[in-house]
Amino acid sequence: MGRIISAAAWRVGIFGLVALQVACTATIERRKSPDIDARIIGSDSRSLTVEGKNGRSVRVPGTDVVDIDHPGNVLIVVGAVFGALALAAAESSNPGDRAGADGAAIVGLGLMLGGAIPYFRSVGAAGAFDPASVNSSDDDDDEPPRSRKKSKRRE
């Protein structure tokens, strides 16, 4: 019986790992436009390149980016907690009854990897983007910059 539970847990863990890779998008919060849910495929110091659901790549100027919520960060935490609780249960149980707890630990590992792979892929793709270089001022003025030219007065 223990082998069946353990084998099923392996299947669930591997399925979770593979299934969670399919639709992992970052949420890019923008200043004056709606948020974008897209996969980050590249970056430079002043912009991000994202791939939308339609498969087209779009350049997002860095001055428009407020925050990036990379995919998978919550899943990493959930998997770590699930795995830690499962390992604690395995340590406190009899050696013959560990299959269920070991299986749960495998599921937790699958969840962690299912979150870590898209998270680090997204962070790596956005790695060249430097928000400090494009968002040097923290003021959220909606006014355009004023011209420094002196106006000629009519006398």
DALIN-V288117 format. One line per field, one symbol per residue. ss: DSSP state (2 for helix, 1 for strand, 0 for the rest). burial: b if it has 9 or more other C-alpha atoms within 8 Angstrom, else e. A space follows every 10 residues. Layout:
ss: ???
burial: ???
This chain:
ss: 0222222222 2222222220 0000011111 0000011111 1111001111 1000001111 1222111110 0022222222 2222222222 2200222222 2222222222 2222222222 2222200000 2222000000 0000000000 00000
burial: ebeebbbbbb ebbbebbbeb beebbbbbbb eeeeebbbbb bbbbbbbbbb bbeeeeeeeb bbbbbbebeb bbbebbbbbb bbbbbbbebb eeeeeebbbb bbbbbbbbbb bbbbbbbbbe ebbebbeebb beebbeeeee eeeeeeeeee eeeee
